[in-house]
Amino acid sequence: MRKYELMYIARPELDEESLKKNREKFQSVITQNGGEILETQDMGKRRLAYPIKKLREGIYTVIQFQSGTDTVKELERSLRLDDNVIRHMVINIDER
């Protein structure tokens, strides 16, 4: 098991309930595939450095977790399919 960090940006117009469901969905993808959540940070709404899909703001979330590579592949698939996520990145913390 390796340590990973997921950072994703959600659409700025999401309400708290939708945002909470979104976060729980990605956390459940990690735990259902044998991973373990280490830390979750809600970084709030921030201005983007450049417009993405004509949006100037986004809601940032960072999740640190431990898992295998199959979990990361499934997580990235879920992130790509979610219309509320405008950008995401998963990095391996162990290789820093």
Buried (B, 14 or more C-beta within 10 A) or exposed (E): EBBBBBBBBBBBEBEEEEBEEBBEEBBEBBEEBEBEBEEBEEEEEEEBEEEBEEBEBBBBBEBBBBBEEEBBEBBBEBBEEBEBBBBBEBEEEEEE
